[in-house]
Amino acid sequence: MPIPDWEAMDVAGGGASDAFLHDWYTAAARRWMEALGRALPDGQYSQRASDDFLLLSSLPDRTADLVLERCEQARRAIRQRLGSIGKDEGYGPHVVVVFASQDSYYAYLEHYGPRGDGRALSSGVFLDAGYGHFASWHDGLDELEPVVAHELTHALLRHLDLPVWLNEGLAQNVEHALVPALADPRVRLYTPAQMHARHLAWWDAERIQAFWSGEAFHFGEGVELAYDLAAILSRLAAREDAAFRAFVVATLWEDAGAQAAEQELGFPLANLVTAVLGEGDWEPRPSTWRQPDDLLAGID
């Protein structure tokens, strides 16, 4: 599949105007999507565009236009919700690819890192590589709406050096705010009490390090619990809005936000976990983290 070498194509440092760069990257994105659509074997792909988005899909034109409308609505709502911590950086439109099959979706993701060896399945991903874009294999509006909200949140947080747990926690909480039905306990597989019991049974001093490093969100049996814990911890940290926003901006991936928590929240990061799981060895220990070289460039 065609994957442009965006570093070699970079023209942003040449002193060109913002208007020129927007037009250049828009044209480049369109050529890229044209080539990708021709390469995909499972449907007749075409492009549709709105003010801020470029969509490649095999959806009927009317459905594609509705997807773009939802994307525009989600962008406005997310920008309002994130405020100053969410930014539309870069040039050209947000690119969205809706694959006609799971097979094509996962084949495409292979170009950004192996998906084998126990990697979790996903319904969508923001690919933070080259020209950042997001992809899904869902083709129904109801299924795509939460995917758009989640992955677009990642796109608007791209400029920050966030650890995976905070990035995913923010994306999930925004997703649930924009699609309230997702948070309805009547549609959840487990009750809050059952989920809490599962967390208590799963997390220990070793597994919490995989959570802080981000590995727990991609590999192993605890992926679902990692996402749920990230959403809980992000909500706890956000109880004081101004302090939380300062924390998000100051957080660094390299220590999972430990220093920023001390400085901006006024307490150790481990206290958030203690509030959920009780006393334990919850401090991030970056020196123990396993950092495989083949992690996918995307954020699910």
Protein Blocks (a to p, Z undefined) as FASTA:
>chain_A
ZZddfklmpcklnopafklmmmmmmmmmmmmmmmmmmmpmkbccdddddfkbccddfbdf
klmmmmmmmmmmmmmmmmmmnmmmbccededjddddddfbfklmmmmmmmnocfeehiac
dfbdcddehjaddddfbfbfklmmmmmmmmmmmmmmmmpccdfklmmmmmmmmmmmmmmm
lmpmklpfbdfklmmmmmmmmpcfklmmmmmnommmmgcjklmmmmmmmmmmmmmmmmpm
mlmmmmmmmpcfklnommmmmmmnopafklmmmmmnopadfbccfklpccdfkbcfbdZZ
